[in-house]
């Protein structure tokens, strides 16, 4: 992760979904496949110190699994502003594509 970001929530791990034996669609290890997996905030510098900006200046990376706990779901990564207006997004079942995209987006916005 490049400098200038703060992880404010993280349940995004290097695990595969495991189908529950008793349900056709439910993921056994559902805690890693929910709508709230990862949030990263772009920090700002003021007087030489990092800080989390006010809502109107916020740039937020948000990751979830949709539909929640469903084996047929996918990751959905968004870059949003402080009012949750989408700047860009990507969906994929492949966690490595999501990781690479997140890293690229963070590098792109590191100096903005």
Helices and strands as residue ranges (DSSP letters): E 5-10, G 30-32, E 38-46, E 49-52, G 55-57, E 59-66, E 74-81, E 86-92, H 95-109
